[in-house]
Amino acid sequence: MRSPQTSKPEINAHAFRVLGVDPAVAGATGYGIVEFAGSAPRLVRFGALKLPAHTAFASRLREIHSLISRLVAEFLPDAIAVESVFTALNMRTALKLAEVRGVVLLAAAQASVPAHSYSPREVKSSVAGYGAASKQQMQQMVTSALGLTAYPEPADAADALAVALCHAHLARARDRFVVAMGTRAAAVASRSLARELPIASGNRTASARVSKL
């Protein structure tokens, strides 16, 4: 397992923290944790789990599940974002990759952390603004977004950070939309109430006159 790269390890209770995972069948499974305490993202930790080539697949699943469980317990993410199965893969590889994603999702469920999946194109579009961006372009964008002085290595870790950034951006945009719609709904309700109050007042006056007759 590669040595993880990290910044300050403290937990900010007011930050929105996401664990991104780039699952792999035979190569390295990348992970990256970012958080938003304000408008800009901050790197928390990134790294990759690389097992020997001869490691049995069942053992790979166990190690990946153990890794995600440890990261969740240590960093308490608000969400886990996982890259979905790439449809261009052959069936055998796609099925194995689905099993790898399965143990990641299991670790999330066991910790009651919401999990979200994004296709490679969705991640690239969100982070780089281009659905067919190359790995180098993604590393450049991740480096720029997080204010790093060097590319995140290995590339699997950079991909995981991109997945985390993708979910963070979309979740924050959704929250702003909900707040905006809630404010708009409250304003509409207020205007409706203001229109109804004179009518209600008039009805009460009319009722009072009738009662005096």
C-alpha positions as CSV (number, residue, x, y, z in Angstrom):
1,M,0.0,0.0,0.0
2,R,1.4,3.4,-0.9
3,S,2.0,5.9,1.8
4,P,-1.0,8.2,2.1
5,Q,-0.6,11.9,1.4
6,T,-2.3,14.1,3.8
7,S,-2.8,17.6,5.1
8,K,-4.1,18.7,8.5
9,P,-6.0,15.7,10.0
10,E,-8.4,17.7,12.2
11,I,-12.1,17.2,11.8
12,N,-14.1,20.4,11.0
13,A,-17.6,19.9,12.2
14,H,-18.9,22.6,9.8
15,A,-17.2,21.2,6.7
16,F,-18.7,19.0,4.0
17,R,-16.3,16.1,3.6
18,V,-16.3,13.5,0.7
19,L,-14.4,10.3,0.3
20,G,-13.8,9.5,-3.4
21,V,-12.9,6.0,-4.6
22,D,-11.5,4.9,-7.9
23,P,-12.0,1.1,-7.7
24,A,-9.7,-1.3,-9.6
25,V,-9.6,-5.0,-10.3
26,A,-5.9,-5.7,-10.7
27,G,-4.3,-2.2,-10.4
28,A,-4.3,0.2,-7.6
29,T,-7.6,1.3,-6.0
30,G,-7.3,5.1,-5.4
31,Y,-8.9,7.1,-2.7
32,G,-9.1,10.8,-2.0
33,I,-10.7,12.9,0.7
34,V,-11.7,16.5,0.2
35,E,-13.8,18.9,2.2
36,F,-15.5,22.3,1.8
37,A,-15.5,24.5,4.8
38,G,-16.2,27.6,2.6
39,S,-16.2,28.1,-1.1
40,A,-12.9,26.4,-1.9
41,P,-12.1,22.7,-1.5
42,R,-9.3,21.5,0.8
43,L,-7.3,18.3,0.5
44,V,-7.5,16.0,3.5
45,R,-5.8,12.8,2.3
46,F,-5.2,10.8,-0.8
47,G,-3.4,7.5,-1.7
48,A,-3.8,4.2,-3.3
49,L,-4.0,0.5,-2.3
50,K,-1.7,-1.6,-4.5
51,L,-1.6,-5.3,-3.8
52,P,0.8,-7.9,-5.2
53,A,-0.2,-9.2,-8.6
54,H,-0.6,-12.8,-7.3
55,T,-3.1,-11.7,-4.6
56,A,-6.3,-13.7,-4.8
57,F,-9.3,-11.8,-5.8
58,A,-11.2,-12.6,-2.6
59,S,-8.3,-11.2,-0.6
60,R,-8.4,-8.0,-2.8
61,L,-12.0,-7.5,-1.9
62,R,-11.3,-8.0,1.8
63,E,-8.4,-5.5,1.7
64,I,-10.4,-2.9,-0.2
65,H,-13.3,-3.2,2.2
66,S,-10.9,-2.9,5.2
67,L,-9.3,0.2,3.7
68,I,-12.6,2.0,3.1
69,S,-13.9,1.1,6.6
70,R,-10.7,2.5,8.2
71,L,-10.9,5.7,6.2
72,V,-14.6,6.2,7.1
73,A,-13.9,5.6,10.8
74,E,-10.9,8.0,10.8
75,F,-12.2,10.8,8.7
76,L,-16.0,10.6,9.1
77,P,-17.0,11.6,5.6
78,D,-20.5,13.0,4.9
79,A,-20.6,11.0,1.7
80,I,-18.7,8.5,-0.4
81,A,-18.5,8.9,-4.1
82,V,-17.5,5.9,-6.3
83,E,-16.7,5.8,-10.0
84,S,-19.2,3.5,-11.8
85,V,-18.3,0.6,-14.0
86,F,-16.9,1.7,-17.4
87,T,-19.2,0.2,-20.0
88,A,-16.5,-0.4,-22.5
89,L,-14.8,-3.0,-20.4
90,N,-15.1,-6.7,-21.3
91,M,-17.8,-8.6,-19.4
92,R,-15.4,-10.5,-17.1
93,T,-13.6,-7.4,-16.0
94,A,-16.8,-5.4,-15.6
95,L,-18.3,-8.1,-13.3
96,K,-15.2,-8.1,-11.1
97,L,-15.1,-4.3,-11.0
98,A,-18.8,-4.4,-9.9
99,E,-17.7,-6.7,-7.0
100,V,-15.0,-4.3,-6.0
101,R,-17.6,-1.5,-6.0
102,G,-19.8,-3.7,-4.0
103,V,-17.4,-3.9,-1.1
104,V,-16.9,-0.2,-1.1
105,L,-20.7,0.3,-1.0
106,L,-20.9,-2.3,1.7
107,A,-18.4,-0.4,3.9
108,A,-20.5,2.8,3.3
109,A,-23.7,1.1,4.2
110,Q,-22.2,-0.4,7.4
111,A,-21.2,3.0,8.5
112,S,-24.5,4.6,7.4
113,V,-22.7,7.0,5.0
114,P,-24.6,7.9,1.8
115,A,-22.9,6.5,-1.3
116,H,-23.1,7.9,-4.8
117,S,-21.9,6.7,-8.2
118,Y,-20.7,8.7,-11.1
119,S,-19.6,7.7,-14.6
120,P,-16.1,8.6,-15.8
121,R,-17.7,11.1,-18.3
122,E,-19.7,12.8,-15.5
123,V,-16.6,13.1,-13.4
124,K,-14.6,14.6,-16.2
125,S,-17.4,17.0,-17.2
126,S,-17.8,18.2,-13.6
127,V,-14.1,18.7,-12.9
128,A,-12.5,19.5,-16.2
129,G,-15.6,20.8,-18.1
130,Y,-14.9,18.2,-20.8
131,G,-16.3,14.7,-20.8
132,A,-13.3,13.2,-22.8
133,A,-10.5,14.8,-20.8
134,S,-7.3,12.9,-20.6
135,K,-5.8,11.6,-17.3
136,Q,-3.1,14.3,-17.5
137,Q,-5.8,17.0,-17.9
138,M,-7.7,15.6,-14.9
139,Q,-4.5,15.7,-12.8
140,Q,-4.0,19.3,-13.8
141,M,-7.5,20.3,-12.9
142,V,-7.5,18.4,-9.6
143,T,-4.1,20.0,-8.8
144,S,-5.5,23.5,-9.6
145,A,-8.8,23.0,-7.7
146,L,-7.0,21.9,-4.6
147,G,-4.2,24.4,-4.8
148,L,-1.5,21.7,-4.8
149,T,2.1,22.3,-5.8
150,A,2.5,18.9,-7.6
151,Y,0.3,16.4,-9.4
152,P,-1.4,13.9,-7.0
153,E,0.3,10.5,-7.6
154,P,-0.4,7.9,-8.5
155,A,-3.0,8.7,-11.2
156,D,-5.5,6.4,-9.4
157,A,-5.5,8.8,-6.4
158,A,-6.0,11.8,-8.7
159,D,-9.0,10.0,-10.2
160,A,-10.4,9.4,-6.8
161,L,-10.0,13.0,-5.8
162,A,-11.8,14.0,-9.0
163,V,-14.7,11.7,-8.1
164,A,-14.8,13.3,-4.6
165,L,-14.8,16.8,-6.2
166,C,-17.5,15.8,-8.6
167,H,-19.8,14.8,-5.9
168,A,-19.0,17.8,-3.7
169,H,-19.7,20.2,-6.5
170,L,-23.0,18.6,-7.5
171,A,-24.1,18.2,-3.8
172,R,-23.4,21.9,-3.1
173,A,-25.1,23.0,-6.2
174,R,-28.2,20.9,-5.3
175,D,-28.2,22.4,-1.8
176,R,-28.1,25.9,-3.2
177,F,-31.0,25.1,-5.5
178,V,-33.0,23.7,-2.6
179,V,-32.4,26.8,-0.5
180,A,-33.3,29.0,-3.5
181,M,-36.5,27.1,-4.2
182,G,-37.4,27.1,-0.5
183,T,-36.9,30.9,-0.4
184,R,-38.9,31.3,-3.5
185,A,-41.7,29.1,-2.2
186,A,-41.8,31.1,1.1
187,A,-42.0,34.3,-0.9
188,V,-44.9,33.0,-3.0
189,A,-46.7,31.8,0.1
190,S,-46.2,35.2,1.7
191,R,-47.7,37.0,-1.3
192,S,-50.6,34.6,-1.4
193,L,-51.3,35.2,2.3
194,A,-51.1,38.9,1.8
195,R,-53.7,38.7,-1.0
196,E,-56.0,36.5,1.1
197,L,-55.9,38.6,4.3
198,P,-57.9,41.6,3.0
199,I,-60.6,39.1,1.8
200,A,-60.6,37.4,5.1
201,S,-60.8,40.7,6.9
202,G,-63.7,41.8,4.6
203,N,-65.5,38.5,5.3
204,R,-65.2,39.1,9.1
205,T,-66.6,42.6,8.7
206,A,-69.5,41.4,6.6
207,S,-70.2,38.7,9.2
208,A,-70.2,41.3,12.0
209,R,-72.7,43.4,10.1
210,V,-74.9,40.4,9.6
211,S,-74.7,39.4,13.3
212,K,-76.0,42.9,14.3
213,L,-79.1,42.7,12.1
